[in-house]
Amino acid sequence: MKSVLILCTGNSCRSHMAEGILRHIASDLFEVHSAGSSPSGYVHPMGVKALLEIGVDISTHSSKHMNEFLDIEIHTVITVCGNAEQACPSYPGQVNRYHWGFDDPALADGKESEVYAVFKRVRDEIHKTLVAYVNGYREGMG
């Protein structure tokens, strides 16, 4: 099974949402991990809540540093923010590298409902992108 590492800066929301979604839709294809170049030390509760709405539970995830994966064979690296793309090292066995930048919902301002709406929008954008990726991957297998 191919290993995928999803990176962002803080490893608090976008990379965890992407990890949860990719694991949910393609656990038969990929072993999925996420990490950050400067981990925040927590997973944002609104990210957890937004994913629970679509049946994906990331409540047991923890924030990790990308260097924890330097000794693991990683087939594909996906960066979900510009800072992680620039800081991303090469990993043993790495074949693919993709960058799909998404807004950081943790930086959203406003009322709680407005901030949560940003989390849901970013979740939906990540979901749409990863579904397209997985569909293309499956087509390429045939």
Buried (B, 14 or more C-beta within 10 A) or exposed (E): EBBBBBBBBBBBBBBBBBBBBBBBBBEEBBBBBBBBBBBBEEBBEBBBBBBEEBEBEBEEBEBBEBEEBEEEEBBBBBBBBEBBBEBBEEBEEBEEBBBBBBEBBBEBEEEEEEBBBBBBBBBEBBBEBBBEBBEEBEEEEE
